[in-house]
Amino acid sequence: MVKRGKHPSISNQFFEETRKNISDKLHLIAMIVAIPACTMSGIRLFTIGFKPLFVLDVIFAITVTLTYIFRKRINYIVRIVFLLAYFFLIGIFSLHTFGLMGLGLLILFIASVILTALFGIRYGMVAFAISVFTAGFYLYAFYKHWIVIDINPNSLVYDGYHLLTRGIFFFSYLIVTIIIIGYINRSFALAYQKLGVSESRFNLAISSVDEVVWDFDFTNRNFYVSSKFEEVVKITSQYQFKSLKDWLFRIHPDDRSLLLERMRSHKKGESPTIWVEYRFKDDHGQWQWLQTRAKIVERNANGSPARLVGTHANITYFKKLHDELVEIENRYRTLFLMANDPILIIGKQGLIIDANLNAAKVFGYTSDSIMGQNIVDLCSKSDSNSQRFTELLTNNSGIISNNRYELTMLRGKADPFPVEVSIASITDLGENLHQLVIHDLTLQRRFEREKINAVAEMEERERQRLASNLHDDVGPLLSSLNIYLSLLANHKGNQDELVASMQDILRDTIASVREISHNLSPQNLLTEGLVIALTRHFERYNSIINIHFDHNLENQRLTRVIEITCYRVLKEFLNNTIKYANARNVYVKLSLENSKLTLTYTHDGEGFDFKKEMQKSKGIGLINIVERLNSIKAKYRVNSEPFKKGFSFELTMNV
């Protein structure tokens, strides 16, 4: 049998139910006694004549019978009050008959005891007072001859003192009985009140948690479940589990054997409790994950279970969350293992507790053998930065403030190489760990050295070109000027012609110096922008080669670095085209769209091998072009082949 709701325990409601049951039993006894009495009183009415006692007896008997038949519609307190009033009246009428005085006192005694037992000592004392008053009134009325009691001396030898003595004994015994029963009633009421508070606390505790509390009695085959059964297990209240098979029927087939095994293990005493997680089908056909915890709290004399108590918790949400966390963990574990940079997890005293695949490969270990190695063995002992770094890791178990270090580590256990190490302090199960992401700086350092060398070479070439221009262009002019000055000093030749020639030479010298200055840093590029500077530069060569220039920049200016770079690149390409390509047409296009600059340069002359020319020492101009493009992180593409017509260059960058 399945019970749901409150846990079956003593409470105020149980106390009320007890009162109702007692009132029903008393009512039934009163009806059983009243029916024969009513019959006898009815017969006496017809044989002896009208007597008030007989009429009241008949009326009360009928009323008692009717109230019992309709007892569910009448409050039990009203019925008890009616019954006690009926008992008191019977007692009073019994006192009126001298031979029934003992019965009357007994009836008053019983009525007072019942009232005390049901409602407490205060109500019992009220009944006692009424009984004393009634008996005293009859005794006083007897001596005043207000009432006449028929006495048969042959069978009863009573007198007033006898009646007084019996009354004192009776009421003394009654008050002692009322006090004892009253205190017993009060003790039970306090106990019921404490149990009610305890039960209320228990019910609040059950209702505040999302778990089902259940209790299975093997002896009586009773199965109790708390009120959250339908909410947690997702089963409607109409479904009744009459046996363990009914429960097992809804469990996922893959999980039944596990549950049965845990139950058998606990039944044999091999495990202290039953703790199992399994899938359970609800009324909608969905699988709910339940966690069941149970324990045998009572066993029979033969050791078999007598009572099993446990809980059901719906852990479907937590299972889904766990699965998501596992998936995320696997995903990040894969990213960790497959990362391009070596990654190490360092524990106490600098020991490696985890590493990705690239870390094992770089440092010359397998994925398993690198575990347990010390970070000290992977760092160069000749590098002071590496020594300070390893000391920091082996001695510091807390959070490291600085998170980037440059040091030297050992590739393949022997080959030193520069690295930049990023450190992140993490906590795992209360232990402070350090994650090292190691970035190889070998290529970066090589590029930096090549960049420095290229800049130095470029500066040297610029100096050489400047010296060559000064020597070839300005030098002869200054020499001629010196000759004319000597002639003028020696007063040889026509002085006016000499001065005129010297002025021409000075003008040519000034123009040559201006040209050289313009080539170093064109003034119109800085003041008027890239488009105007290129336009004027191209105009100088239109008599030699056809230059087609197209753009959409209008008057828009770019950053100074980008404008200078584009100007130098186009100038270098144009010089090379004129010298080596034998081209007739050059096409230059500048396009700016969505902050993306595109520069294309093509000609119809002879092509060449771009990579091969880059490797030659003579390809200084091309090297300058590539270095300038790399300095501004521009992307470029070259399409050219030797012994074929045409050359194309395309440059793209974000501006």
HELIX and SHEET records of a PDB file:
HELIX    1   1 ASN A   12  THR A   47  1                                  36    
HELIX    2   2 PRO A   52  ILE A   69  1                                  18    
HELIX    3   3 ARG A   71  ARG A   73  5                                   3    
HELIX    4   4 TYR A   76  HIS A   96  1                                  21    
HELIX    5   5 PHE A   98  LEU A  100  5                                   3    
HELIX    6   6 MET A  101  PHE A  119  1                                  19    
HELIX    7   7 ILE A  121  TYR A  143  1                                  23    
HELIX    8   8 GLY A  160  SER A  208  1                                  49    
HELIX    9   9 PHE A  229  VAL A  233  1                                   5    
HELIX   10  10 LEU A  244  PHE A  249  1                                   6    
HELIX   11  11 PRO A  253  LYS A  267  1                                  15    
HELIX   12  12 THR A  316  MET A  338  1                                  23    
HELIX   13  13 LYS A  348  GLY A  350  5                                   3    
HELIX   14  14 LEU A  357  VAL A  362  1                                   6    
HELIX   15  15 ILE A  375  LEU A  378  5                                   4    
HELIX   16  16 SER A  384  ASN A  395  1                                  12    
HELIX   17  17 THR A  442  ASN A  469  1                                  28    
HELIX   18  18 LEU A  470  VAL A  474  3                                   5    
HELIX   19  19 GLY A  475  ALA A  489  1                                  15    
HELIX   20  20 GLN A  495  LEU A  520  1                                  26    
HELIX   21  21 GLN A  523  GLU A  528  1                                   6    
HELIX   22  22 LEU A  530  GLU A  539  1                                  10    
HELIX   23  23 ARG A  560  ASN A  576  1                                  17    
HELIX   24  24 THR A  577  ALA A  581  3                                   5    
HELIX   25  25 PHE A  610  GLN A  615  1                                   6    
HELIX   26  26 ILE A  620  SER A  631  1                                  12    
SHEET    1   A 6 VAL A   2  ARG A   4  0                                        
SHEET    2   A 6 ASN A 222  VAL A 225  1                                        
SHEET    3   A 6 GLU A 211  ASP A 217 -1                                        
SHEET    4   A 6 PRO A 305  ASN A 314 -1                                        
SHEET    5   A 6 TRP A 287  ARG A 299 -1                                        
SHEET    6   A 6 ILE A 274  LYS A 281 -1                                        
SHEET    1   B 5 ILE A 352  ALA A 355  0                                        
SHEET    2   B 5 ILE A 343  ILE A 346 -1                                        
SHEET    3   B 5 GLU A 431  ASP A 440 -1                                        
SHEET    4   B 5 ASP A 415  ASP A 428 -1                                        
SHEET    5   B 5 ARG A 404  ARG A 411 -1                                        
SHEET    1   C 5 ASN A 546  HIS A 551  0                                        
SHEET    2   C 5 ASN A 585  GLU A 593  1                                        
SHEET    3   C 5 LYS A 596  GLU A 606 -1                                        
SHEET    4   C 5 LYS A 645  ASN A 654 -1                                        
SHEET    5   C 5 LYS A 635  ASN A 639 -1                                        
END                                                                             
